[in-house]
Amino acid sequence: MSIFLFSSENLTNTWAGIGAGLWAVSKSDDKPFHSGRITKSKGTKIGSFGILYCSETQCLTTPFIVFSAPDSRTTIANVWRGEWVLPFRIHPLGSPRKQLHKDEAMKVLPTLASSKHSNFGKALPVQATTVFSATPLQDADWEVLISKLGEIFTGAEFQTARGHTPMSLDLG
């Protein structure tokens, strides 16, 4: 299996994305870099698995399912500070209330524990240049991530965890 890993500067941005039911990447004025992101984003299919990484806490948090393809025509300016591109809908399977520190992830995720890399960023790339690049993992890794970070929400609990109902955006 493969998962998509997206980083967030801080928990505030993570909560904003969860609340909006949306994720996007920072805007870049570097045209070749942005063009490469558009090309790579086409591999992010509805139903794909993803997880968020918070740079501030150095933790994995909030596994999710991709609910729409990234939209190369839309810029988001009302969820996070600044402009964000290639937005896509997500269905969170948890919230930032649960986090798995990168050092612990290196020990408990079978793929990372058996990796020749001792550096989390090498074992599970979280750099801007690797955005929209799927990372191969074992099914057992996803099981660990869901068991440690997943939450079951029903009705009002889900809306409370997200803060409000999803934003209405036409993403194609």
N, CA and C atoms as a LAMMPS dump frame, in Angstrom:
ITEM: TIMESTEP
0
ITEM: NUMBER OF ATOMS
516
ITEM: BOX BOUNDS ff ff ff
-5.0000000000000000e+02 5.0000000000000000e+02
-5.0000000000000000e+02 5.0000000000000000e+02
-5.0000000000000000e+02 5.0000000000000000e+02
ITEM: ATOMS id mol type element x y z
1 1 1 N 0.844 -1.181 0
2 1 2 C 0 0 0
3 1 3 C 0.879 1.231 0
4 2 1 N 0.296 2.364 -0.326
5 2 2 C 0.996 3.644 -0.291
6 2 3 C 0.125 4.673 0.408
7 3 1 N 0.779 5.648 1.034
8 3 2 C 0.034 6.772 1.62
9 3 3 C 0.674 8.076 1.18
10 4 1 N -0.137 9.108 1.208
11 4 2 C 0.345 10.451 0.923
12 4 3 C 0.567 11.166 2.245
13 5 1 N 1.704 11.797 2.374
14 5 2 C 2.068 12.51 3.589
15 5 3 C 2.116 14 3.286
16 6 1 N 1.366 14.772 4.069
17 6 2 C 1.344 16.228 3.896
18 6 3 C 1.738 16.877 5.208
19 7 1 N 2.577 17.896 5.124
20 7 2 C 3.018 18.556 6.352
21 7 3 C 2.232 19.835 6.586
22 8 1 N 2.201 20.205 7.84
23 8 2 C 1.548 21.43 8.285
24 8 3 C 2.521 22.152 9.201
25 9 1 N 2.561 23.457 9.09
26 9 2 C 3.487 24.24 9.914
27 9 3 C 3.188 24.102 11.4
28 10 1 N 1.882 24.07 11.732
29 10 2 C 1.508 24.042 13.15
30 10 3 C 0.143 23.378 13.32
31 11 1 N -0.233 23.168 14.576
32 11 2 C -1.52 22.52 14.855
33 11 3 C -2.704 23.388 14.465
34 12 1 N -2.544 24.708 14.538
35 12 2 C -3.627 25.603 14.124
36 12 3 C -3.988 25.353 12.666
37 13 1 N -2.985 25.249 11.806
38 13 2 C -3.244 24.982 10.384
39 13 3 C -3.84 23.592 10.187
40 14 1 N -3.381 22.634 10.986
41 14 2 C -3.923 21.282 10.885
42 14 3 C -5.407 21.286 11.243
43 15 1 N -5.745 21.915 12.38
44 15 2 C -7.155 21.999 12.784
45 15 3 C -7.988 22.724 11.731
46 16 1 N -7.437 23.768 11.119
47 16 2 C -8.185 24.511 10.091
48 16 3 C -8.523 23.604 8.914
49 17 1 N -7.552 22.814 8.485
50 17 2 C -7.801 21.895 7.374
51 17 3 C -8.804 20.821 7.724
52 18 1 N -8.702 20.293 8.944
53 18 2 C -9.659 19.277 9.391
54 18 3 C -11.062 19.884 9.448
55 19 1 N -11.16 21.087 10.004
56 19 2 C -12.454 21.761 10.108
57 19 3 C -13.077 22.036 8.756
58 20 1 N -12.237 22.337 7.778
59 20 2 C -12.731 22.625 6.431
60 20 3 C -12.965 21.352 5.626
61 21 1 N -12.441 20.217 6.124
62 21 2 C -12.538 18.984 5.342
63 21 3 C -11.754 19.11 4.054
64 22 1 N -10.6 19.786 4.153
65 22 2 C -9.861 20.197 2.964
66 22 3 C -8.37 20.224 3.26
67 23 1 N -7.566 19.903 2.27
68 23 2 C -6.119 20.117 2.379
69 23 3 C -5.637 20.747 1.09
70 24 1 N -4.524 21.468 1.175
71 24 2 C -3.923 22.128 0.015
72 24 3 C -2.448 22.316 0.332
73 25 1 N -1.691 22.776 -0.644
74 25 2 C -0.264 23.012 -0.448
75 25 3 C 0.039 24.488 -0.666
76 26 1 N 1.148 24.934 -0.092
77 26 2 C 1.49 26.354 -0.186
78 26 3 C 1.76 26.751 -1.638
79 27 1 N 1.427 27.976 -1.939
80 27 2 C 1.612 28.504 -3.281
81 27 3 C 3.092 28.756 -3.516
82 28 1 N 3.561 28.464 -4.71
83 28 2 C 4.95 28.725 -5.094
84 28 3 C 4.977 29.554 -6.365
85 29 1 N 5.852 30.545 -6.391
86 29 2 C 6.013 31.361 -7.592
87 29 3 C 6.992 30.736 -8.577
88 30 1 N 7.639 29.65 -8.178
89 30 2 C 8.57 28.931 -9.041
90 30 3 C 7.748 28.075 -10.013
91 31 1 N 7.611 28.542 -11.257
92 31 2 C 6.722 27.889 -12.217
93 31 3 C 7.08 26.421 -12.497
94 32 1 N 8.362 26.083 -12.722
95 32 2 C 8.67 24.659 -12.932
96 32 3 C 8.332 23.794 -11.708
97 33 1 N 8.598 24.306 -10.517
98 33 2 C 8.275 23.578 -9.283
99 33 3 C 6.77 23.355 -9.181
100 34 1 N 5.987 24.422 -9.438
101 34 2 C 4.531 24.319 -9.368
102 34 3 C 4.006 23.359 -10.436
103 35 1 N 4.573 23.425 -11.632
104 35 2 C 4.16 22.531 -12.707
105 35 3 C 4.41 21.069 -12.326
106 36 1 N 5.538 20.801 -11.673
107 36 2 C 5.837 19.452 -11.208
108 36 3 C 4.844 18.98 -10.157
109 37 1 N 4.441 19.904 -9.279
110 37 2 C 3.438 19.558 -8.27
111 37 3 C 2.116 19.182 -8.932
112 38 1 N 1.724 19.946 -9.946
113 38 2 C 0.47 19.644 -10.65
114 38 3 C 0.542 18.248 -11.247
115 39 1 N 1.654 17.944 -11.898
116 39 2 C 1.821 16.622 -12.504
117 39 3 C 1.74 15.529 -11.443
118 40 1 N 2.471 15.676 -10.333
119 40 2 C 2.464 14.662 -9.276
120 40 3 C 1.094 14.548 -8.61
121 41 1 N 0.365 15.673 -8.52
122 41 2 C -0.938 15.648 -7.844
123 41 3 C -1.947 14.766 -8.568
124 42 1 N -1.726 14.526 -9.846
125 42 2 C -2.66 13.694 -10.612
126 42 3 C -2.66 12.245 -10.142
127 43 1 N -1.631 11.856 -9.375
128 43 2 C -1.582 10.51 -8.81
129 43 3 C -2.344 10.386 -7.505
130 44 1 N -2.858 11.507 -6.996
131 44 2 C -3.621 11.502 -5.75
132 44 3 C -5.086 11.253 -6.114
133 45 1 N -5.501 10.019 -5.965
134 45 2 C -6.831 9.599 -6.403
135 45 3 C -7.817 9.55 -5.241
136 46 1 N -9.081 9.727 -5.574
137 46 2 C -10.146 9.567 -4.575
138 46 3 C -10.036 8.168 -3.977
139 47 1 N -10.093 8.102 -2.657
140 47 2 C -9.967 6.833 -1.957
141 47 3 C -8.555 6.541 -1.47
142 48 1 N -7.583 7.354 -1.896
143 48 2 C -6.208 7.18 -1.423
144 48 3 C -6.13 7.493 0.065
145 49 1 N -5.151 6.889 0.725
146 49 2 C -4.916 7.152 2.14
147 49 3 C -3.864 8.24 2.295
148 50 1 N -4.018 9.049 3.34
149 50 2 C -3.041 10.084 3.642
150 50 3 C -2.924 10.28 5.133
151 51 1 N -1.91 11.038 5.507
152 51 2 C -1.702 11.392 6.905
153 51 3 C -1.036 12.75 6.957
154 52 1 N -1.315 13.486 8.024
155 52 2 C -0.717 14.804 8.203
156 52 3 C 0.442 14.717 9.185
157 53 1 N 1.445 15.558 8.945
158 53 2 C 2.605 15.675 9.823
159 53 3 C 2.683 17.123 10.281
160 54 1 N 2.778 17.346 11.573
161 54 2 C 2.866 18.695 12.125
162 54 3 C 4.336 19.018 12.403
163 55 1 N 4.88 19.999 11.701
164 55 2 C 6.284 20.397 11.881
165 55 3 C 6.531 20.955 13.276
166 56 1 N 5.565 21.693 13.801
167 56 2 C 5.694 22.321 15.116
168 56 3 C 5.917 21.278 16.219
169 57 1 N 5.155 20.206 16.196
170 57 2 C 5.251 19.181 17.24
171 57 3 C 6.103 17.985 16.816
172 58 1 N 6.488 17.949 15.535
173 58 2 C 7.255 16.847 14.957
174 58 3 C 6.519 15.52 15.128
175 59 1 N 5.211 15.58 14.88
176 59 2 C 4.355 14.406 15.07
177 59 3 C 3.517 14.12 13.838
178 60 1 N 3.264 12.829 13.63
179 60 2 C 2.232 12.418 12.689
180 60 3 C 0.899 12.593 13.397
181 61 1 N -0.108 12.998 12.663
182 61 2 C -1.437 13.181 13.228
183 61 3 C -2.465 13.072 12.107
184 62 1 N -3.646 12.695 12.433
185 62 2 C -4.808 12.74 11.554
186 62 3 C -4.656 11.975 10.232
187 63 1 N -4.862 10.67 10.283
188 63 2 C -4.979 9.925 9.032
189 63 3 C -6.27 10.341 8.315
190 64 1 N -6.278 10.215 7.004
191 64 2 C -7.47 10.621 6.245
192 64 3 C -7.588 9.826 4.962
193 65 1 N -8.778 9.948 4.355
194 65 2 C -9.047 9.396 3.036
195 65 3 C -9.253 10.578 2.097
196 66 1 N -8.644 10.52 0.923
197 66 2 C -8.808 11.567 -0.093
198 66 3 C -10.219 11.449 -0.665
199 67 1 N -10.949 12.566 -0.658
200 67 2 C -12.344 12.575 -1.112
201 67 3 C -12.576 13.314 -2.424
202 68 1 N -11.546 13.983 -2.951
203 68 2 C -11.646 14.594 -4.277
204 68 3 C -10.244 14.71 -4.854
205 69 1 N -10.173 14.821 -6.155
206 69 2 C -8.878 15.011 -6.801
207 69 3 C -8.394 16.443 -6.537
208 70 1 N -7.076 16.644 -6.45
209 70 2 C -6.56 18.012 -6.315
210 70 3 C -7.004 18.863 -7.504
211 71 1 N -7.387 20.099 -7.229
212 71 2 C -7.913 21.01 -8.242
213 71 3 C -6.846 22.047 -8.591
214 72 1 N -6.328 21.972 -9.799
215 72 2 C -5.252 22.88 -10.22
216 72 3 C -5.756 24.272 -10.591
217 73 1 N -7.065 24.466 -10.627
218 73 2 C -7.622 25.771 -11.011
219 73 3 C -8.045 26.625 -9.829
220 74 1 N -8.038 26.067 -8.624
221 74 2 C -8.566 26.773 -7.462
222 74 3 C -7.456 27.169 -6.496
223 75 1 N -7.531 28.399 -6.011
224 75 2 C -6.637 28.882 -4.958
225 75 3 C -7.491 29.144 -3.722
226 76 1 N -7.033 28.668 -2.575
227 76 2 C -7.757 28.834 -1.314
228 76 3 C -7.09 29.948 -0.506
229 77 1 N -7.876 30.929 -0.102
230 77 2 C -7.33 32.038 0.69
231 77 3 C -8.112 32.271 1.98
232 78 1 N -9.09 31.393 2.268
233 78 2 C -9.934 31.643 3.438
234 78 3 C -9.907 30.511 4.478
235 79 1 N -8.907 29.631 4.417
236 79 2 C -8.78 28.572 5.42
237 79 3 C -7.516 28.792 6.247
238 80 1 N -6.411 29.025 5.564
239 80 2 C -5.12 29.263 6.205
240 80 3 C -4.625 30.65 5.806
241 81 1 N -3.664 31.164 6.526
242 81 2 C -3.074 32.46 6.181
243 81 3 C -2.337 32.315 4.852
244 82 1 N -2.566 33.239 3.946
245 82 2 C -1.926 33.196 2.633
246 82 3 C -2.756 32.42 1.633
247 83 1 N -2.135 32.153 0.5
248 83 2 C -2.822 31.434 -0.569
249 83 3 C -2.286 30.016 -0.673
250 84 1 N -3.206 29.087 -0.89
251 84 2 C -2.884 27.673 -0.956
252 84 3 C -3.479 27.094 -2.233
253 85 1 N -2.769 26.171 -2.849
254 85 2 C -3.154 25.662 -4.166
255 85 3 C -3.319 24.146 -4.148
256 86 1 N -3.842 23.643 -5.242
257 86 2 C -4.103 22.217 -5.419
258 86 3 C -4.942 21.631 -4.28
259 87 1 N -6.027 22.321 -3.919
260 87 2 C -6.867 21.822 -2.818
261 87 3 C -7.599 20.543 -3.19
262 88 1 N -7.828 19.731 -2.159
263 88 2 C -8.613 18.516 -2.336
264 88 3 C -9.332 18.23 -1.029
265 89 1 N -10.483 17.599 -1.15
266 89 2 C -11.289 17.257 0.024
267 89 3 C -10.694 16.045 0.717
268 90 1 N -10.808 16.055 2.053
269 90 2 C -10.364 14.915 2.837
270 90 3 C -11.477 14.499 3.795
271 91 1 N -11.462 13.237 4.134
272 91 2 C -12.348 12.725 5.183
273 91 3 C -11.423 12.259 6.305
274 92 1 N -11.314 13.057 7.378
275 92 2 C -10.406 12.69 8.468
276 92 3 C -10.864 11.441 9.209
277 93 1 N -9.895 10.63 9.578
278 93 2 C -10.153 9.427 10.374
279 93 3 C -9.676 9.627 11.809
280 94 1 N -9.411 10.87 12.157
281 94 2 C -8.948 11.236 13.488
282 94 3 C -8.885 12.747 13.575
283 95 1 N -8.164 13.225 14.568
284 95 2 C -7.992 14.661 14.744
285 95 3 C -6.61 14.917 15.346
286 96 1 N -6.176 16.158 15.377
287 96 2 C -4.879 16.47 15.98
288 96 3 C -4.825 16.253 17.493
289 97 1 N -5.95 15.83 18.081
290 97 2 C -5.903 15.497 19.51
291 97 3 C -4.958 14.333 19.76
292 98 1 N -4.796 13.477 18.765
293 98 2 C -3.878 12.341 18.875
294 98 3 C -2.677 12.593 17.968
295 99 1 N -1.49 12.355 18.528
296 99 2 C -0.26 12.566 17.771
297 99 3 C 0.731 11.45 18.063
298 100 1 N 1.566 11.159 17.075
299 100 2 C 2.613 10.149 17.203
300 100 3 C 3.936 10.824 16.852
301 101 1 N 4.79 11.037 17.863
302 101 2 C 6.064 11.718 17.647
303 101 3 C 6.919 10.928 16.652
304 102 1 N 7.693 11.634 15.861
305 102 2 C 8.495 10.996 14.813
306 102 3 C 9.448 9.947 15.372
307 103 1 N 10.005 10.163 16.557
308 103 2 C 10.918 9.177 17.152
309 103 3 C 10.18 7.889 17.514
310 104 1 N 8.967 8.023 18.019
311 104 2 C 8.146 6.851 18.334
312 104 3 C 7.711 6.156 17.048
313 105 1 N 7.376 6.942 16.013
314 105 2 C 6.977 6.367 14.724
315 105 3 C 8.092 5.5 14.15
316 106 1 N 9.334 5.92 14.326
317 106 2 C 10.479 5.149 13.843
318 106 3 C 10.557 3.784 14.521
319 107 1 N 10.025 3.685 15.732
320 107 2 C 10.074 2.428 16.486
321 107 3 C 8.866 1.534 16.229
322 108 1 N 7.683 2.131 16.07
323 108 2 C 6.453 1.323 16.037
324 108 3 C 5.92 1.02 14.638
325 109 1 N 6.336 1.777 13.631
326 109 2 C 5.889 1.477 12.272
327 109 3 C 6.846 0.457 11.66
328 110 1 N 6.369 -0.728 11.306
329 110 2 C 7.25 -1.791 10.83
330 110 3 C 8.183 -1.373 9.686
331 111 1 N 7.672 -0.629 8.72
332 111 2 C 8.518 -0.206 7.602
333 111 3 C 9.646 0.704 8.073
334 112 1 N 9.341 1.62 8.976
335 112 2 C 10.372 2.541 9.46
336 112 3 C 11.337 1.836 10.403
337 113 1 N 10.82 0.945 11.242
338 113 2 C 11.676 0.219 12.187
339 113 3 C 12.704 -0.642 11.455
340 114 1 N 12.339 -1.161 10.291
341 114 2 C 13.261 -2.007 9.529
342 114 3 C 14.042 -1.23 8.469
343 115 1 N 13.832 0.067 8.398
344 115 2 C 14.499 0.904 7.405
345 115 3 C 15.979 1.07 7.725
346 116 1 N 16.767 1.238 6.683
347 116 2 C 18.198 1.494 6.878
348 116 3 C 18.435 2.946 7.295
349 117 1 N 17.394 3.763 7.192
350 117 2 C 17.501 5.177 7.583
351 117 3 C 17.18 5.343 9.062
352 118 1 N 17.997 6.094 9.755
353 118 2 C 17.688 6.407 11.156
354 118 3 C 17.046 7.791 11.258
355 119 1 N 17.041 8.521 10.131
356 119 2 C 16.462 9.862 10.069
357 119 3 C 15.015 9.758 9.587
358 120 1 N 14.083 10.266 10.386
359 120 2 C 12.658 10.193 10.055
360 120 3 C 12.37 10.781 8.67
361 121 1 N 12.951 11.942 8.373
362 121 2 C 12.707 12.609 7.097
363 121 3 C 13.188 11.821 5.891
364 122 1 N 14.155 10.965 6.083
365 122 2 C 14.63 10.086 4.996
366 122 3 C 13.741 8.841 4.9
367 123 1 N 13.349 8.315 6.053
368 123 2 C 12.513 7.113 6.077
369 123 3 C 11.086 7.408 5.609
370 124 1 N 10.57 8.581 5.95
371 124 2 C 9.22 8.998 5.584
372 124 3 C 9.299 10.466 5.149
373 125 1 N 9.571 10.714 3.87
374 125 2 C 9.831 12.081 3.398
375 125 3 C 8.664 13.042 3.623
376 126 1 N 8.974 14.195 4.224
377 126 2 C 7.954 15.21 4.508
378 126 3 C 8.336 16.568 3.917
379 127 1 N 9.308 16.612 3.028
380 127 2 C 9.746 17.868 2.438
381 127 3 C 8.772 18.347 1.355
382 128 1 N 8.826 19.647 1.085
383 128 2 C 7.943 20.231 0.068
384 128 3 C 8.158 19.596 -1.301
385 129 1 N 9.376 19.165 -1.589
386 129 2 C 9.665 18.57 -2.899
387 129 3 C 9.035 17.187 -3.071
388 130 1 N 8.622 16.566 -1.975
389 130 2 C 8.025 15.231 -2.085
390 130 3 C 6.5 15.248 -1.966
391 131 1 N 5.903 16.437 -1.887
392 131 2 C 4.454 16.526 -1.765
393 131 3 C 3.796 15.877 -2.987
394 132 1 N 2.705 15.19 -2.765
395 132 2 C 1.955 14.439 -3.775
396 132 3 C 2.728 13.223 -4.297
397 133 1 N 3.767 12.811 -3.577
398 133 2 C 4.471 11.57 -3.904
399 133 3 C 4.06 10.53 -2.872
400 134 1 N 3.455 9.458 -3.34
401 134 2 C 3.008 8.411 -2.423
402 134 3 C 4.211 7.695 -1.818
403 135 1 N 4.095 7.365 -0.541
404 135 2 C 5.138 6.642 0.175
405 135 3 C 4.688 5.204 0.375
406 136 1 N 5.486 4.239 -0.097
407 136 2 C 5.096 2.832 0.105
408 136 3 C 5.258 2.422 1.564
409 137 1 N 4.215 1.808 2.094
410 137 2 C 4.226 1.273 3.454
411 137 3 C 3.592 -0.109 3.436
412 138 1 N 3.748 -0.825 4.514
413 138 2 C 3.088 -2.117 4.678
414 138 3 C 1.683 -1.879 5.237
415 139 1 N 0.797 -2.83 4.993
416 139 2 C -0.536 -2.748 5.595
417 139 3 C -0.423 -2.627 7.11
418 140 1 N 0.568 -3.291 7.688
419 140 2 C 0.764 -3.255 9.14
420 140 3 C 1.064 -1.834 9.634
421 141 1 N 1.73 -1.029 8.805
422 141 2 C 1.998 0.362 9.178
423 141 3 C 0.686 1.146 9.311
424 142 1 N -0.2 0.962 8.336
425 142 2 C -1.489 1.658 8.361
426 142 3 C -2.292 1.218 9.575
427 143 1 N -2.228 -0.072 9.9
428 143 2 C -2.925 -0.575 11.077
429 143 3 C -2.426 0.121 12.346
430 144 1 N -1.104 0.291 12.464
431 144 2 C -0.536 0.981 13.623
432 144 3 C -0.996 2.433 13.641
433 145 1 N -0.942 3.108 12.488
434 145 2 C -1.35 4.515 12.427
435 145 3 C -2.81 4.686 12.831
436 146 1 N -3.67 3.817 12.321
437 146 2 C -5.095 3.918 12.671
438 146 3 C -5.308 3.595 14.147
439 147 1 N -4.619 2.578 14.672
440 147 2 C -4.821 2.219 16.08
441 147 3 C -4.324 3.316 17.021
442 148 1 N -3.28 4.038 16.634
443 148 2 C -2.732 5.077 17.507
444 148 3 C -3.348 6.461 17.265
445 149 1 N -3.795 6.726 16.034
446 149 2 C -4.251 8.076 15.692
447 149 3 C -5.716 8.158 15.278
448 150 1 N -6.317 7.039 14.976
449 150 2 C -7.69 7.051 14.5
450 150 3 C -8.69 7.317 15.603
451 151 1 N -9.803 7.911 15.236
452 151 2 C -10.913 8.168 16.146
453 151 3 C -12.2 7.866 15.395
454 152 1 N -13.16 7.326 16.096
455 152 2 C -14.464 7.075 15.498
456 152 3 C -15.39 8.202 15.91
457 153 1 N -15.975 8.843 14.912
458 153 2 C -16.887 9.954 15.158
459 153 3 C -18.267 9.587 14.631
460 154 1 N -19.273 9.999 15.364
461 154 2 C -20.636 9.853 14.88
462 154 3 C -21.373 11.153 15.138
463 155 1 N -22.173 11.557 14.205
464 155 2 C -23.038 12.723 14.354
465 155 3 C -22.367 13.943 14.945
466 156 1 N -22.879 14.407 16.087
467 156 2 C -22.425 15.638 16.728
468 156 3 C -20.96 15.563 17.15
469 157 1 N -20.483 14.351 17.513
470 157 2 C -19.073 14.224 17.908
471 157 3 C -18.158 14.648 16.764
472 158 1 N -18.53 14.219 15.539
473 158 2 C -17.723 14.546 14.371
474 158 3 C -17.703 16.056 14.14
475 159 1 N -18.86 16.685 14.228
476 159 2 C -18.922 18.12 14.014
477 159 3 C -18.17 18.872 15.109
478 160 1 N -18.238 18.402 16.336
479 160 2 C -17.515 19.032 17.438
480 160 3 C -16.014 18.91 17.224
481 161 1 N -15.545 17.741 16.819
482 161 2 C -14.11 17.536 16.588
483 161 3 C -13.613 18.41 15.455
484 162 1 N -14.441 18.612 14.442
485 162 2 C -14.037 19.42 13.301
486 162 3 C -14.267 20.91 13.57
487 163 1 N -15.044 21.231 14.568
488 163 2 C -15.281 22.633 14.888
489 163 3 C -16.515 23.207 14.228
490 164 1 N -16.883 22.701 13.068
491 164 2 C -18.059 23.168 12.339
492 164 3 C -18.286 22.262 11.147
493 165 1 N -19.296 22.547 10.378
494 165 2 C -19.566 21.736 9.202
495 165 3 C -18.567 22.073 8.109
496 166 1 N -18.355 21.163 7.157
497 166 2 C -17.389 21.408 6.081
498 166 3 C -17.744 22.632 5.264
499 167 1 N -16.709 23.271 4.743
500 167 2 C -16.924 24.432 3.871
501 167 3 C -17.534 23.947 2.566
502 168 1 N -18.301 24.778 1.952
503 168 2 C -18.859 24.455 0.664
504 168 3 C -17.94 24.998 -0.409
505 169 1 N -17.249 24.114 -1.076
506 169 2 C -16.335 24.5 -2.157
507 169 3 C -16.628 23.643 -3.36
508 170 1 N -16.622 24.247 -4.519
509 170 2 C -16.779 23.494 -5.746
510 170 3 C -15.376 23.162 -6.246
511 171 1 N -14.961 21.919 -6.041
512 171 2 C -13.625 21.501 -6.45
513 171 3 C -13.695 20.609 -7.68
514 172 1 N -14.59 20.912 -8.552
515 172 2 C -14.622 20.185 -9.806
516 172 3 C -15.665 19.175 -9.774
